[in-house]
Each structure stands twice: as structure tokens, then as C-alpha cells.
């Protein structure tokens, strides 16, 4: 029997839609009818949960609206009813593609049904619509283009009265789509004041890839992201990657004056879940020959990547090196935990009452999440170790595991903040770093044992070494991004220890940044009407360059705007509409991304370069298909 079919039994369905609360009728099916469940294969519905009799599925065609349909496992009526009523075109497609011969007419034999279906089957779409679907398939699957001339592929559409395009036509259409979307992105970028670029370099099976993306914030404070390229290149390292980046900038006619920063990430290996052996590249190890280019592009690593280095290079290596008695004991406890977790995972044991997390790109986070599962069952740990013939954990080691999780939790939370798509403003960086340091410093009063205190101090040292400019308030970009972000303003400053940069200095930095956006029409002569004719004679300021009367007035207006902004209790971004100069500062300094992780997740470069058919594509075809797929060109 086809695995997509099950024997149906008499049942009655109820429909529950969490957001729409729609009422869908139910039916009972004969126990002799086979029920087609391919409607739940992910194209129309995504299964959320199921029990012995019912299935809850999310309608994929209603997204982003959350519409949940409930139906019995013995009938697809509720799912079909929703398609028929709300998505008529999809319903027709489903009925043509999935309806079984025996369901056409119970009064005819199966052979007669097949004949009727063959004669009556007509495409619900035109030739042009069919061509579009073929192109969508090639793009989404990163498929070799010559598949359009494969006899088996062509045979899939026999009887539909449509014709599969020849390879030459496919190449021409894809090229037209590529050129048109490149032009569209060029036009979009030309309209922007500020652009952030990301350049990720990684390797898969010995081959180097580079992905370049561009990001900006629109007038509604929404992050707009586009993929500029994803291509293979030689093994010449950083210099070659910079050359590719420059060629992309030229191709998309990006004015370097608009580029607020370019984030580089050279440390991701998508060919393996365990990147610890390939992630030793820090920002200091990236060699770029031209300092002029580096300066013009604002090259640097992301805060998220630097935070990754804190955990991967500094903390983990300190334990692995065994440089002190406390690091050795801590490493021994972690090793025992990892051995236990590995054994439990292999045996598929239910001792933790849920599945253990699987390894991801950032293995140190997986290690943390796994070890954390031991704490709720620590009283049973040694019994498990005995049954599995593993070395038991001492009370001191179990205590260290709790302290390890307590210290690492703020670090993992900060990393999650940086890679969260909802935290896409650069102003999140400075408050997050000073908050992390504050949390670790307050742990000094927790009474950790020697191993836990060693880890806490190690984290603080690493943070200070990795983020010196941030913690000493030497990075004006981060300061202005944070203070112009209504969510934070100056709230973070009170936990900055012994800084030579006072609040007044920060306010002056914001005022100076606002001054850059003063236009000739911002202030009129009426603004000076209340000024006495001889007031400008009095000079109580120190040495400075001469300023015009309008400059004095504009400076006063900026002072007032900054003061009112900082004292405004609102924290939503819409409040910036009342502070136009602060709003301009926000756009300029918050366009940069805190991390490239969210960009990578958005464009799914990792899954694209691992697509089965990519190796047989030419570099040019590969680049175009990835560009179109990453930007969702042609997708409905």
C-alpha cells in the first residue's frame, strides 16, 4: 500500500482554528475507502501535533496569519473544505494532482476511472503560469538546468496540455529574472542613506564560498535585507574575498559613503556541526592588504562573532589546556557529563523526560544546553552512571556543573540576543555587553567554589579583552547607536564602572551628531527675533572657531531637542518622529547588524550550497540560482 494512504474508519471530525475560529463541517467516511493524506505533506499544511485520532495542521497558504485546522486521521474533509472555501486555486491543483481514480466515481471500475481522468484532466493554469512554476522549481531546488530536457521529467506532465521549456529558453528566462532583480536592488540601494554589508566566507568539502548581503532600515523602522551574491572562489583567503566584495560593490553601484560598516565572518564551516577545529580565525588573523579599502568599507567582525570567540577560544580552551588545578577539575567534570549525555543519547533513554538537544553550528551552545539537563536530575546521575558503567560525579563536580550553568547562562542569552531577528538594531550591542559584565561581577557574591570562581573570572577577563573599546566607551558608533535607540537611551550608563566618559560627554556626542543633520531650512530668521542686537557681543566661551548667529540658534535648538528626547519616558521607536535630528542619528548608527547569524538564517546560504545538484552547475548558473532563491524571486 502507498505509504501516503491509510485505511479509514468511521469517524467524525471537528475543526479548531486558533485565530480564525472558523466552523468547518465534518463527515463520516466508509471504512473501505482509502484516505489520501498527502495534503499534509507541507505544501498546503504543516502538521503541528497529532494524537491517536486527530491531526492539527497549520495552513501554509494563510501565512503569516495563523490558521490551524483539525481533522481526523481517517478523512481529509476538513482540510479539503478549508482549501475549497479559502484557497480555490490551490484546491483545484490538489484535486487534479492527488485525487485517486477510485474516487472519481463509485459507479465505475478503476480502469474506467483512469480513462475518464485522462480524458478530462485539463490544466488549471496557462502555459505561462506553467513556465513560471518550472522556473520556481529550478530556483528552489538549485537544480541542473538541463533537467528541462530530461525525458522522465518531461513525462511527469504528459496529458496536461502544456510543454516544458527547452534548456535554452530556461537559461534565457532565468538570466532575464536575474538581470531584472539586480536592477531592482540597485534602484533600492540608490534610494538609501545608509547601508550595512556583510561578507561571510566559509568552506564546504574543500571549496570556498562567499556570501554578500546588504541591509538597511526603512522609514517604518523595518530591517530590509537583500542577498547580493553567493559564489565559489579560490583558496587565496582574505585578499581574494575582499576582491570579490569590491566587485560586488561595483556591480551594484554602491556608494561607499553610504556604507556605515562591512561585517566580515571568516569562521564558519557549514560542512560540519562541530566547528571547534575550524573556528580559530579571529578578527586579528584576517589579512587585508589595502588599509585604504579597509577604512573605506569600515571592515570589522560582528559583536555576535566576537561573543562566539569568548566562549569558543577563551573559555573552552582554558579548560582544555588545564593551565591550573581548577581548570583541570572543571574540565574533568564537564568530560564526565559529556560522556553520560552521549551514552544516554545513543541509548535513546527517557531519563530526562524529553529529547536532548541536537548539535548545531555553535557546538558550545549545544554543550551548554545538554549539560544543563543534568541539573534537574542530579540526584539520579550517579545511579545512571553506575548502570551505564561510567565514572560517577562527585558532589564537588555536581556543584561545579550548577555553577558552570549559572555563569554560562548570561553569555548564551547575550549571544541569543545578537542573533535574534527582532534585535536587528546596532544599539543593542553596548547595553548587552555592559549588562553581561554587570551580571558576572554581581556573581562574586554567590559564594562559588574554586572551579566556579575560576570560570567567572575567566569570563570577565575574556570579555574585557574582546570588547575593550565597548567597555571603556571608546567606540562612538556604539555609544551613538545606543543613546539614539529609545529602548535604551542612557539607561545602560549607570552600570558602566569608573568611566572617564561622563553622561555629559555622551550627551555632547549626541548633540554633535545631531548637528551634522542641520539643514539650511531647519531654522529661520524668526528663531533669532527674540535676540537683542547686542547680545552677540558677550562672549563667555573658551577658544573656538567663529560661528554665525544662525549656528548659535541651531545649537540651542539641538540642545533642547536632545534634552527633551532623553527625558521623554516613551521607549517606542515612533517617538523619534518628534525628534527629527535624533531620528537621523538613529538611522545612521543603528543600520549596522549586531550579528551575521540572523542574515545567514534569513538567506539560508548553508542549505543552498549543500543542495544535491549544485556540483554539476557552472559557477555562473550556480550564482544566479542562489541569488534568485535567496531573494525569493518568482516565489508566490
Phi, psi and omega in degrees: 000143177302130182297344179277001182240149174224157176287130182270151175231159182300128184203166178229131186260153168233148183247133179230110178253117190297325184257323187266338180054034183284151178263122179239135183290163180239165179211163173250138182248151177291143182292351181265358184264136176275135185256127182276113180259012178291349176295343180258024185277004178109341180284314181260321182224146173247122182293128177266313178199164178208154174233202185295331186237332189240161176230132171256127183226144180267127179290119181283340182275344179272346184304144008281355176295134183270102180242112182256128179248134177250134178212159178284157179289349184260003179202148178254015187303311183299320180291321178290321180301317180296316178299317183295323184275325187253324185235073188299320181295317179294325179296317178298316179300316181296316182295323179291317188280325192246350184291133184274148182306320183294344181268353181292317180200122180286349182269354182242157178286167181297322178296319179295321179298315179301320180294317180296315181299317181298320182285323187268348184293119180230145180292139176275359180235162179277174177299320180296318178295322177296318177301319179297321180291324176297317179296320177300318179298313182299321181289310185292328181268357188046052188272147171304136187288338181284000177295337181293346178250009177283128185298320180295321178295315180297324181296339179299336188249014177297138179088358180264001179059032174230160184237133178285134180299149173286163184299321180299319179294321178299312180300317181295315181294317179296321178296319178297318178297318181297310182298317181297319182284328173300315178298321179296317179294321177302316179295320180295316181294323181299332182278348186271151175273325186224138182228140170247132178251146171236144179226107180257129177243129179213174182227144177224119179053043176082004181247138181270142177228151174227134176240129181241130179231158178234145185219144173208172179246128181276181185293345178262015178067023177265140178281126175251129183230138177225146174271131180263323177193157169215110187218160174276148176210174185291183186259036184271004174077214188301319183299317179295320180297319178296322178298317178297317180300316180295320179295324177293318178299318178295317183298320182265010173053047181274122177287120183298338178292339179275342185280108180282332176190158175233116185268125180254140175221109183250018193238018183253126176246103182281359180276356183210147175284331181261101185262007185301329182276352184237011188249025186275002182278116175257176184295335180286341185268358179275116183263121176235126190286323187260113177289333177296316179296316180302315180294316183295322183274348184063045186294142176181173178266161181278158177297325179296318179293320178296321177296324176298322180292329177302313182283319189280308186276317189275304185288308184294319180294326179298322178287319182292329183287334181062040184290344178219166180298327182285324177292324178296315181292321177296317179296323180296319179295317180295320179298318178296319179297316181296323178295318179296313182296322179296318181294316180297320180295317181293325181276356180055042183285153180255023184295336180265003178064010175195166181289142175286148179296145178273158181293144178236195181298316180267094188294330182295329177289322176298317177303313180298311182298325180288312181298327180298335181291343182285328188302313181296339183242027186298334178291340182258357188300311185290331173295320177296318180299320180295317180294327182267004178059048177244158178295133180287161176262132178286168178300321179296320180291321177295322177296320179296321179301318177297317180291323177302313180293323179297319181285319185283337183303311178299326179294314179297320179297319179295318178297320178296323178298317182294328184262003178282129181297337181281346180251061188263013176262138184294339179296352178283340190292302184301310178300324181293318182292314181292328177292319178298314179298320180298320179295317180292323179293322180291340178289352179299336181267007183278349179070039178297151172286179189303315183295317180294321179292324176300316180294317180299313180293324177298318179297316179297317179298315180297317180297317179296323181287324183278331183235052182296317181293326178292310186286336177262009178056043178260000181253099182297327179299314180293321180297310182292327177296319182287315185288334178272357178269110185305335180298331186241313185050247180246016182300327185285342190293329186294344178257009175275115187278132168047046181275140175283346178269108182277170176299322179297323178295319179295318178298321178294323176298319179294319178297318180296321178294322178294325181301330181297339186256013177283124178262169182294338183259003182294324185228132183259174178295336179296335179295339182257006187297328183276001182274127178297150185296334182254007182296327184287353177292323185282125183233109181247013181262164176285184180301133177198167179288154181294142179233149179281163177304322180296326179295320177299316182294316181297321178298321178295320178296318179296317178304316181294317181297315181295318180297314180294321179298312183292335180266354178288126185283347181290150180236001180279155183293334182296340178296338180295342177297339178270355183225080191298321182286321175296324178299319178296321177297318179302311182299318184293315189264351178255002179292329180298150179270139174293331184205152176272355183297317180296324178293318180295319178295323181297316186265351175054041179301324183300313180289330182292312184290343177265008179300140186303325187268003188291331185292338181264003178271146172291159180302320182293314179295319179301312182299317182292317180296318179295317178302314182291320180291315182299325180268006177056040180286132178081359180275141181261000000 
